[in-house]
Amino acid sequence: MGEKTKYGYKHNDGHYSKTTGTGDKVAYSIYNKNPSNSNHQSIHINYNTKTGKGNIVESNGSGGKTTTGIGCYLTTACIQHFKDNFDDNCFE
């Protein structure tokens, strides 16, 4: 079993993961090694629970980054809008 550290949860295989958030903004981060070490690789999933939007940021450990926008699907938006009258009694 892994252990909790100030840098997140250290898994048995040496990678770290960490969940953070305040208010409507939450994030889940995964690191290939201790994030305090230089040249660590990471993936950060940032999400706003109120708007349904966010991004995924991938870092290669050498300064390169890729950012991908994410958002909710139309179905999610419809369910949130019609939550009081939403009828899920359908045949699929």
URGI-V966462 format. One record per residue. N is the residue number from 0. PSI is psi in whole degrees, -180 to 180 (none if undefined). NEAR is the number of other ideal C-beta (glycine too) atoms within 8 Angstrom. Layout:
# URGI-V966462
n: [N,N]
psi: [PSI,PSI]
near: [NEAR,NEAR]
This chain:
# URGI-V966462
n: [0,1,2,3,4,5,6,7,8,9,10,11,12,13,14,15,16,17,18,19,20,21,22,23,24,25,26,27,28,29,30,31,32,33,34,35,36,37,38,39,40,41,42,43,44,45,46,47,48,49,50,51,52,53,54,55,56,57,58,59,60,61,62,63,64,65,66,67,68,69,70,71,72,73,74,75,76,77,78,79,80,81,82,83,84,85,86,87,88,89,90,91]
psi: [146,-170,150,131,176,-14,3,-163,122,119,161,-32,3,-11,159,152,152,136,131,168,152,132,-126,-9,122,157,146,125,142,130,144,-19,-178,124,-12,-14,144,159,30,147,151,159,127,125,112,131,136,113,-20,-42,-20,14,159,-160,164,123,120,131,133,0,-7,18,-12,139,146,130,131,125,144,156,174,158,161,-40,-44,-45,-42,-44,-42,-39,-41,26,-33,-26,16,126,110,24,73,163,124,none]
near: [3,7,6,6,8,2,10,11,10,12,9,5,4,7,10,14,11,11,8,7,7,4,4,7,10,11,11,9,14,9,15,9,10,9,12,4,7,3,6,12,10,13,10,10,10,11,10,11,7,5,5,10,9,10,8,11,11,10,11,8,8,5,4,6,8,6,8,7,7,9,7,7,6,5,6,9,10,9,9,9,6,8,7,4,5,8,5,4,3,5,2,2]
